[in-house]
Amino acid sequence: MHKYISHTTEEINQMLTDIGFNSIEELFQDIPEEVKIDGLNLPDGLSEVEVLSIMKRLASKNKSIEEQTCFLGAGAYDHYIPTVIDSLISRQEFYTAYTPYQPEISQGTLRAIFEFQTMICELTGLDVANASMYDAPTAVAEAMNMICGAARRDQVLIAGNTHPETKKIVDTYAGATDKTVTELKCVDGKIDVEDLRNKMSKEIGCVIIQTPNFFGLIENIQEVADIVHEFKGYLVVSADPLSLGLLEAPGNLGADVVVGEAQVLGNSLSFGGPYVGYFSTTKKLMRKIPGRVVGETKDADGNRGYVLTLQSREQHIRREKATSNICSNQALCALISSIYVSVMGKVGIKEVATQTAQKSYYAREKLLETNKFTPVFNSPFFREFVLKFEGDIEALNAYLEANNVLGGYNIGKDFEDLKGCYLIAVTEKRTKEEIDNLALLISKFEV
């Protein structure tokens, strides 16, 4: 075997001559000597067969959800993914597509993004959606920036039961843009409406809530929206799109912006990403929406076509009026979600949401029957629920893992007042036998 060499000596000398240097050392003379290294201590090359063997051996140290029954959620969920998705997204025109700057040769990509926007609008009950965001937390933060700009106010309220990662990213955005973020209190796991009333004022531009919230509980959007709008503020709702197969669309309940994570719509867990955030809002706020929007138009012959529109972006046209530094989108992940919703249809989405809800309620009852848990909250929930465990949660999860079960999330890591509490997620994939087995294993666990 020959070692791989990117350039021949002749090519290197020619490049150096063309740019006016005599050696590689002279080319890098501006780099301080103390940060230079003499060379990389790399092992000899291996054959493809040997490399594959090593990689498989390393990969075998991990356990996937194909080997374990997953009851872990906290923002990423093990839902069923139709096999047709992999077949379609592996087509070359989808895998290799990037930003469709030239609409005349990108009609397929533009239409796929347009369909994603349309589906998001139908789910959220709002007028316009953009061509996806990086993920839910950044979508929430971008919504905050947009709303504060539109309201010309820099005070923000965020529900304390919002996903901890979302709160951190909101704080990061706010710190860089001189906004003040205040956390709303919770009662029985849900927003304390009286605290909201007391904290609302004409200085509050944006109120952020999540539903189902981090504890899986369903918030009263209408009640919150009425209070926020009374003070001429705007309401941002981070909503699980799959839950909207059962619940009323937030836009119909008074939300001004609805964002969230579309991983649940056909995207795999993928070790935590990439995921895809969605972003929808009203016509009133349409021109301030971050990212890009695909619009429908007609060509010179009257045929339907698609173009990028409202594209004031920092690296593109009208840069001085850029609404955000978001300069890309998760087109492939958004396409996956579009295929998922198309394949499942309205009936399928409702069925998945119904089974998820029913199985999570069944699991809660079975776990309470083990006498190892006590209830924490008593409000309606979707997919996830919180129970207080009488023993060591980390020891319990290690025990479950040894039995090929991926246990719940220890939310005491994020919430001081919920030490010893366990967040369990149950999707439509979980069977009665799997749920019963979880309860049986835990009943045998010595606290």
Secondary structure as GFF3:
##gff-version 3
##sequence-region A 1 447
A	DSSP	alpha_helix	9	19	.	.	.	ID=ss1
A	DSSP	alpha_helix	24	27	.	.	.	ID=ss2
A	DSSP	three_ten_helix	33	35	.	.	.	ID=ss3
A	DSSP	alpha_helix	48	59	.	.	.	ID=ss4
A	DSSP	beta_strand	69	70	.	.	.	ID=ss5
A	DSSP	alpha_helix	84	89	.	.	.	ID=ss6
A	DSSP	alpha_helix	92	95	.	.	.	ID=ss7
A	DSSP	three_ten_helix	103	105	.	.	.	ID=ss8
A	DSSP	alpha_helix	107	124	.	.	.	ID=ss9
A	DSSP	beta_strand	128	129	.	.	.	ID=ss10
A	DSSP	alpha_helix	136	151	.	.	.	ID=ss11
A	DSSP	beta_strand	155	159	.	.	.	ID=ss12
A	DSSP	alpha_helix	164	176	.	.	.	ID=ss13
A	DSSP	beta_strand	180	184	.	.	.	ID=ss14
A	DSSP	beta_strand	186	187	.	.	.	ID=ss15
A	DSSP	beta_strand	190	191	.	.	.	ID=ss16
A	DSSP	alpha_helix	193	199	.	.	.	ID=ss17
A	DSSP	beta_strand	204	211	.	.	.	ID=ss18
A	DSSP	alpha_helix	221	230	.	.	.	ID=ss19
A	DSSP	beta_strand	234	239	.	.	.	ID=ss20
A	DSSP	three_ten_helix	241	245	.	.	.	ID=ss21
A	DSSP	three_ten_helix	250	253	.	.	.	ID=ss22
A	DSSP	beta_strand	257	261	.	.	.	ID=ss23
A	DSSP	three_ten_helix	270	272	.	.	.	ID=ss24
A	DSSP	beta_strand	277	281	.	.	.	ID=ss25
A	DSSP	three_ten_helix	283	288	.	.	.	ID=ss26
A	DSSP	beta_strand	293	298	.	.	.	ID=ss27
A	DSSP	beta_strand	304	309	.	.	.	ID=ss28
A	DSSP	three_ten_helix	319	321	.	.	.	ID=ss29
A	DSSP	alpha_helix	331	368	.	.	.	ID=ss30
A	DSSP	beta_strand	373	375	.	.	.	ID=ss31
A	DSSP	beta_strand	384	389	.	.	.	ID=ss32
A	DSSP	alpha_helix	393	402	.	.	.	ID=ss33
A	DSSP	beta_strand	405	406	.	.	.	ID=ss34
A	DSSP	beta_strand	409	410	.	.	.	ID=ss35
A	DSSP	three_ten_helix	411	413	.	.	.	ID=ss36
A	DSSP	three_ten_helix	416	418	.	.	.	ID=ss37
A	DSSP	beta_strand	421	425	.	.	.	ID=ss38
A	DSSP	alpha_helix	432	444	.	.	.	ID=ss39
###
